[in-house]
Amino acid sequence: MRPPRDPTRRRFLEASTGAALAAWLRPARASGDAGPPDAIPFVGEGDFPLETTFGEGLGQRRGLDLATLTPESLLTPQDRFFIRTGTPDGIPPPSSWTIRVHGLVKAPQEIRLPDLKREADDRGAPLIECAGNARTAHFGLMSAARWTGVPMARVLGRLPLLPRATRVLVSGYDEHSVLDPGSVPGASWVFTLDQLRGAGAFLSTEMNGAPLRPEHGAPVRLVVPGWYGCTAIKWVNEIALVDDGIAATDQMREYAGRTHQHSLGPRDRELMDAGHRPEGPPLARDFQPAAIDAAAVPIRVERSRTTATDFRVVGIVWGGSAPIRALRIRFNPELPWAPVEEVGHAAAGSWALWSHPFRSPAPGRYRIELKVADPGVRTRRLDVGYYAREVEIPRA
């Protein structure tokens, strides 16, 4: 039996830091609307269309307009949830869907979709971020939803494993007639058993209380809280128990650089010198967990309605293994860092909002950067300014 679900509004309002923060965190504009004059757009990010599905097959994309996030809207509806890859051609219907379990088990098995759905329960609201989420996409390749599913620990705990079974290969149906020059088809990732258990990974069948849509992995998607979206395999149809000699999958090699793999060999350096992505280690056992570091990004800049030189920056914070508390901000490399004034507390694996006032000393371009002032917190992307954004402050 499923436990009762806490109301979405209450859960996320409690994750913010009071009415003062909530009052500032209303968006100044709606998606697709030019908005009032006190909304200052970010500049230098290209023309990636947000809130619009475009492309086909392996190249299909959709980005969420982060500027619309408020304390009440931190859960993303399915029709706005980001898309990195479209629904494969010829995907079997849910009525015939099974997940094949094989490899280092005493006997192959099949997991039937009705059995999975019957056992699924509330798994919280972890976000998913594409490892390729970047400024050119306005950082819109990320979203959070409330998921229903079955823990992988429970699934694996029922399997009669052979002693050599140390890793799990999870694969999904990923056959496309329309390809993407920047990607290879074939969605699969290799995890250790402890990685799946420790992350609280689960096989999801619902998003926000409704069945998954095909573009989001229906009928079954793997969700690995705290890991990049390349590990959240969609259209799961195979689970193989394997040993430490298993090779890295094509998807692992494709995302080696984006998931910050450290063990890059001579071949990787050759690829990087030629302007290509590194492939990472040849064996899955040499890959580091594709965990999302603590991160933060501005999502909108609002001019005060009463004073032309006063602004407020609103952003989101997510990632890492513990709530981020020592968040710092600056508005150009030559300016000092300052503690962010208001920082919400994210639910496990999800995101929260922050806000900070900014008084512009003069018109011009400002680069908004963030960091976590805690040497014990890993922040590789923040360290290189990956989530920095720029605004052009006009004359009053």
C-alpha positions as CSV (number, residue, x, y, z in Angstrom):
1,M,0.0,0.0,0.0
2,R,1.3,3.4,-0.9
3,P,2.0,5.8,2.0
4,P,0.0,9.1,1.9
5,R,1.6,11.8,-0.2
6,D,2.4,15.1,1.4
7,P,0.8,18.1,-0.5
8,T,3.3,19.4,-3.0
9,R,2.7,23.1,-2.1
10,R,3.3,22.6,1.6
11,R,6.5,20.4,1.1
12,F,8.2,23.0,-1.1
13,L,7.1,26.1,0.8
14,E,8.6,24.5,3.8
15,A,11.9,24.0,1.9
16,S,12.1,27.8,1.3
17,T,13.2,30.2,4.0
18,G,10.1,32.2,4.9
19,A,7.6,34.6,3.6
20,A,10.2,37.3,2.7
21,L,12.0,34.9,0.3
22,A,8.7,33.6,-1.1
23,A,7.5,37.2,-1.9
24,W,10.6,37.9,-4.0
25,L,10.5,34.5,-5.8
26,R,7.5,35.1,-7.9
27,P,8.6,35.3,-11.5
28,A,8.6,38.6,-13.2
29,R,7.4,37.0,-16.4
30,A,5.7,33.9,-17.7
31,S,7.2,31.7,-20.4
32,G,6.9,33.1,-23.8
33,D,5.8,36.5,-22.5
34,A,8.0,39.6,-23.0
35,G,7.1,40.5,-19.4
36,P,7.2,43.8,-17.5
37,P,10.2,46.1,-17.9
38,D,11.7,45.1,-14.6
39,A,12.7,41.7,-15.9
40,I,16.4,41.9,-17.0
41,P,17.3,39.1,-19.5
42,F,20.5,37.1,-19.5
43,V,22.7,37.8,-22.5
44,G,25.2,35.9,-24.6
45,E,23.4,32.5,-24.4
46,G,22.3,31.9,-28.0
47,D,18.8,31.2,-29.3
48,F,17.9,27.8,-27.9
49,P,14.0,27.9,-27.6
50,L,12.7,27.2,-24.2
51,E,9.3,25.5,-23.5
52,T,9.3,24.2,-27.1
53,T,9.9,20.7,-28.3
54,F,12.0,20.6,-31.4
55,G,14.1,18.1,-33.4
56,E,13.3,14.4,-33.8
57,G,14.5,11.0,-32.5
58,L,17.9,11.1,-30.9
59,G,18.1,14.8,-31.5
60,Q,14.9,15.8,-30.0
61,R,15.1,18.5,-27.3
62,R,13.0,20.6,-24.9
63,G,14.2,23.0,-22.3
64,L,12.5,24.2,-19.1
65,D,12.3,28.0,-18.6
66,L,13.9,28.2,-15.2
67,A,12.9,31.8,-14.8
68,T,9.3,30.7,-14.1
69,L,10.2,28.7,-11.0
70,T,8.6,29.8,-7.7
71,P,8.2,28.1,-4.3
72,E,4.8,26.7,-5.6
73,S,6.1,25.4,-8.9
74,L,9.3,23.5,-8.2
75,L,7.6,20.4,-9.5
76,T,7.7,20.3,-13.3
77,P,4.5,19.1,-15.2
78,Q,5.2,16.3,-17.7
79,D,4.3,18.6,-20.6
80,R,7.1,21.0,-19.5
81,F,9.7,18.5,-18.2
82,F,12.9,18.7,-20.2
83,I,13.6,16.3,-23.1
84,R,17.1,15.2,-24.2
85,T,16.0,12.3,-26.5
86,G,12.7,11.7,-28.2
87,T,10.7,8.5,-28.1
88,P,12.3,5.7,-30.2
89,D,10.7,4.4,-33.3
90,G,8.8,1.1,-33.1
91,I,8.8,1.0,-29.3
92,P,6.7,-2.0,-28.1
93,P,3.4,-1.2,-26.5
94,P,3.1,-1.2,-22.7
95,S,0.7,-4.1,-22.9
96,S,3.6,-6.4,-24.0
97,W,6.4,-4.8,-22.0
98,T,8.7,-6.9,-19.8
99,I,12.1,-6.3,-18.4
100,R,14.5,-9.1,-19.1
101,V,16.8,-10.1,-16.2
102,H,19.8,-12.2,-17.0
103,G,23.5,-12.6,-16.7
104,L,25.0,-13.8,-13.4
105,V,21.8,-15.0,-11.9
106,K,20.9,-18.6,-11.3
107,A,18.1,-18.5,-13.8
108,P,16.9,-15.7,-16.2
109,Q,13.7,-13.9,-15.2
110,E,11.2,-11.4,-16.6
111,I,9.7,-8.5,-14.7
112,R,6.2,-7.8,-15.9
113,L,4.9,-4.3,-16.0
114,P,1.7,-5.0,-14.0
115,D,3.7,-6.5,-11.2
116,L,6.0,-3.5,-11.1
117,K,3.1,-1.0,-11.1
118,R,1.4,-2.8,-8.3
119,E,4.4,-2.5,-6.1
120,A,5.4,1.1,-7.0
121,D,5.1,3.7,-4.3
122,D,6.2,7.4,-3.6
123,R,9.9,7.9,-4.3
124,G,10.1,11.6,-3.5
125,A,11.0,14.5,-5.9
126,P,14.6,14.2,-7.1
127,L,15.5,16.3,-10.0
128,I,17.2,15.1,-13.2
129,E,19.8,17.2,-14.9
130,C,21.3,16.4,-18.3
131,A,25.1,16.1,-18.0
132,G,25.2,18.4,-21.1
133,N,23.1,21.1,-19.5
134,A,24.8,24.3,-20.5
135,R,24.6,28.1,-20.9
136,T,23.7,27.6,-24.6
137,A,20.5,25.9,-23.5
138,H,19.9,28.5,-20.8
139,F,20.5,25.7,-18.3
140,G,17.0,24.4,-19.2
141,L,17.9,20.7,-19.5
142,M,16.9,20.0,-15.9
143,S,13.6,19.5,-14.1
144,A,12.2,18.0,-10.9
145,A,9.1,15.8,-10.5
146,R,7.4,13.6,-7.9
147,W,8.1,10.0,-8.9
148,T,6.4,6.7,-8.2
149,G,8.5,3.6,-8.6
150,V,10.1,0.5,-7.1
151,P,13.6,0.7,-5.5
152,M,16.3,-1.2,-7.3
153,A,17.5,-2.5,-4.0
154,R,14.2,-4.3,-3.6
155,V,14.3,-5.7,-7.2
156,L,17.9,-6.9,-6.8
157,G,17.3,-8.3,-3.3
158,R,14.9,-10.9,-4.8
159,L,17.3,-12.2,-7.5
160,P,19.4,-15.4,-6.9
161,L,22.7,-13.8,-7.7
162,L,25.9,-15.8,-8.5
163,P,28.9,-15.0,-6.4
164,R,30.7,-13.2,-9.3
165,A,27.8,-10.7,-9.7
166,T,29.2,-7.4,-8.6
167,R,27.7,-4.9,-11.1
168,V,24.4,-4.2,-12.8
169,L,24.0,-3.2,-16.5
170,V,20.7,-1.4,-17.0
171,S,19.7,-0.9,-20.6
172,G,16.7,0.7,-22.4
173,Y,15.1,0.4,-25.8
174,D,16.9,3.1,-27.8
175,E,16.5,2.5,-31.5
176,H,16.1,5.6,-33.7
177,S,15.8,6.2,-37.4
178,V,16.6,9.9,-36.9
179,L,20.0,10.2,-35.4
180,D,22.0,13.0,-33.8
181,P,25.6,13.8,-34.9
182,G,26.6,14.5,-31.3
183,S,25.2,11.2,-29.8
184,V,25.2,7.5,-30.3
185,P,22.1,5.3,-29.8
186,G,22.0,2.7,-27.2
187,A,21.0,3.8,-23.7
188,S,22.8,1.8,-21.0
189,W,24.9,2.3,-17.8
190,V,26.8,0.0,-15.5
191,F,26.5,0.4,-11.7
192,T,27.8,-1.4,-8.7
193,L,25.1,-2.9,-6.5
194,D,26.2,-0.6,-3.7
195,Q,25.9,2.5,-6.0
196,L,22.2,1.7,-6.9
197,R,21.4,1.0,-3.2
198,G,23.2,4.0,-1.9
199,A,21.7,6.5,-4.3
200,G,18.2,5.1,-3.7
201,A,17.8,4.3,-7.4
202,F,14.4,3.1,-8.6
203,L,12.4,1.9,-11.6
204,S,9.8,4.6,-12.1
205,T,6.3,4.1,-13.7
206,E,4.7,7.5,-12.8
207,M,5.6,11.1,-12.7
208,N,3.5,13.6,-10.6
209,G,0.9,10.9,-10.0
210,A,0.3,10.1,-13.7
211,P,1.7,7.4,-15.9
212,L,5.0,8.3,-17.6
213,R,4.7,9.8,-21.0
214,P,6.7,8.0,-23.8
215,E,9.1,10.9,-24.2
216,H,10.0,10.6,-20.5
217,G,10.7,6.9,-20.6
218,A,7.3,5.2,-20.5
219,P,6.5,2.6,-19.5
220,V,9.6,2.2,-17.2
221,R,12.4,4.6,-16.5
222,L,15.4,4.3,-14.1
223,V,15.9,7.3,-11.8
224,V,19.2,7.6,-9.9
225,P,18.8,10.5,-7.4
226,G,21.8,12.7,-7.3
227,W,23.3,11.4,-10.5
228,Y,23.3,13.0,-14.0
229,G,20.5,12.2,-16.4
230,C,22.6,10.1,-18.7
231,T,22.3,7.4,-16.0
232,A,18.5,7.7,-15.8
233,I,17.9,5.2,-18.5
234,K,14.6,5.5,-20.3
235,W,12.5,2.7,-21.7
236,V,14.2,0.1,-19.5
237,N,13.8,-3.4,-20.9
238,E,16.9,-5.2,-19.7
239,I,18.8,-5.7,-16.4
240,A,22.0,-7.8,-16.6
241,L,24.1,-8.9,-13.6
242,V,27.7,-8.8,-14.6
243,D,31.2,-8.9,-13.0
244,D,34.1,-6.4,-12.8
245,G,35.4,-7.3,-16.3
246,I,32.4,-5.6,-18.0
247,A,33.4,-3.0,-20.6
248,A,32.1,0.6,-20.3
249,T,29.0,1.1,-22.5
250,D,28.9,3.5,-25.4
251,Q,26.8,5.8,-23.4
252,M,29.3,5.8,-20.5
253,R,32.1,6.6,-23.0
254,E,30.0,9.4,-24.7
255,Y,29.4,11.1,-21.3
256,A,32.9,10.5,-19.8
257,G,33.9,14.1,-20.0
258,R,30.6,15.5,-19.0
259,T,30.5,13.3,-15.9
260,H,34.0,14.3,-14.8
261,Q,35.8,11.0,-15.2
262,H,39.4,11.3,-13.9
263,S,41.1,8.4,-15.6
264,L,41.6,9.7,-19.1
265,G,44.3,7.9,-21.0
266,P,46.5,8.7,-24.1
267,R,43.6,8.1,-26.5
268,D,41.4,10.6,-24.6
269,R,44.2,13.2,-24.9
270,E,44.4,12.6,-28.6
271,L,40.7,13.1,-29.0
272,M,40.7,16.3,-26.9
273,D,43.6,17.7,-28.9
274,A,41.5,17.0,-32.0
275,G,38.5,18.8,-30.6
276,H,36.5,15.6,-29.7
277,R,35.1,14.4,-26.5
278,P,37.2,12.0,-24.3
279,E,36.0,8.4,-24.1
280,G,37.1,7.6,-20.6
281,P,38.4,4.3,-19.3
282,P,37.7,1.1,-21.3
283,L,36.2,-0.8,-18.3
284,A,33.1,0.2,-16.4
285,R,34.9,-0.5,-13.1
286,D,37.2,2.5,-13.7
287,F,34.4,5.0,-14.1
288,Q,33.7,7.3,-11.2
289,P,30.1,7.7,-10.0
290,A,28.3,10.2,-12.3
291,A,27.2,12.2,-9.2
292,I,26.1,15.8,-9.5
293,D,28.3,18.2,-7.4
294,A,26.8,21.0,-5.3
295,A,25.7,23.7,-7.8
296,A,23.8,26.9,-8.1
297,V,22.7,29.1,-11.0
298,P,20.9,32.4,-11.3
299,I,17.5,32.0,-13.0
300,R,16.2,35.6,-13.2
301,V,17.2,39.2,-12.4
302,E,14.5,41.6,-11.3
303,R,14.7,45.4,-11.1
304,S,13.1,47.1,-8.1
305,R,9.8,48.8,-8.9
306,T,10.8,51.8,-6.8
307,T,14.5,52.3,-7.4
308,A,16.2,52.0,-10.8
309,T,19.6,50.9,-9.4
310,D,18.3,48.1,-7.1
311,F,17.9,44.6,-8.4
312,R,17.4,41.1,-6.9
313,V,18.9,38.0,-8.3
314,V,16.9,34.8,-7.9
315,G,18.4,31.3,-8.5
316,I,18.3,27.6,-7.7
317,V,20.7,25.5,-5.7
318,W,21.0,21.7,-6.0
319,G,23.4,18.7,-6.0
320,G,25.9,17.4,-3.5
321,S,25.3,15.1,-0.6
322,A,24.1,17.6,1.9
323,P,22.2,20.9,2.0
324,I,24.3,23.9,0.7
325,R,24.6,26.5,3.3
326,A,27.7,28.6,2.6
327,L,26.7,30.0,-0.8
328,R,28.6,33.0,-2.0
329,I,27.9,35.4,-5.0
330,R,29.8,38.1,-6.9
331,F,28.9,40.3,-9.8
332,N,32.2,40.5,-11.7
333,P,35.6,38.8,-11.2
334,E,37.1,42.0,-9.7
335,L,34.3,42.4,-7.1
336,P,34.4,40.6,-3.7
337,W,32.3,37.6,-2.8
338,A,29.3,38.1,-0.5
339,P,27.1,35.6,1.4
340,V,23.9,35.0,-0.5
341,E,21.2,36.6,1.6
342,E,18.4,34.0,1.4
343,V,19.0,30.3,0.6
344,G,16.3,27.7,0.7
345,H,16.8,24.1,1.8
346,A,16.3,21.5,-0.9
347,A,14.5,18.2,-0.3
348,A,16.7,15.2,-0.8
349,G,18.0,15.1,-4.3
350,S,15.9,18.1,-5.4
351,W,16.4,21.8,-5.7
352,A,15.6,25.0,-3.7
353,L,15.5,28.7,-4.5
354,W,17.8,31.4,-3.3
355,S,17.8,35.2,-3.7
356,H,20.2,38.1,-3.2
357,P,20.0,41.9,-3.6
358,F,22.2,43.7,-6.1
359,R,22.8,47.5,-6.3
360,S,24.2,48.3,-9.7
361,P,27.0,50.9,-9.4
362,A,26.7,51.8,-13.1
363,P,25.1,50.6,-16.3
364,G,26.9,47.8,-18.1
365,R,27.5,44.1,-18.3
366,Y,27.8,42.1,-15.1
367,R,28.9,38.4,-14.7
368,I,27.0,36.7,-11.9
369,E,29.1,33.9,-10.3
370,L,28.5,31.6,-7.4
371,K,30.6,29.4,-5.1
372,V,30.3,27.3,-2.0
373,A,32.6,28.6,0.8
374,D,33.1,25.1,2.3
375,P,36.3,23.3,1.3
376,G,34.7,20.0,2.2
377,V,32.1,20.3,-0.6
378,R,33.0,19.3,-4.1
379,T,32.0,22.0,-6.7
380,R,33.8,21.2,-9.9
381,R,31.5,23.0,-12.3
382,L,31.1,26.1,-10.0
383,D,34.9,26.2,-9.7
384,V,35.3,26.9,-13.4
385,G,32.4,29.3,-13.7
386,Y,30.2,26.8,-15.6
387,Y,26.9,28.2,-14.2
388,A,27.9,31.9,-14.5
389,R,25.4,34.1,-16.4
390,E,25.7,37.7,-17.6
391,V,23.2,40.5,-17.6
392,E,23.3,44.0,-19.3
393,I,22.1,46.6,-16.8
394,P,20.6,49.5,-18.8
395,R,20.7,53.1,-18.0
396,A,17.9,54.3,-15.8
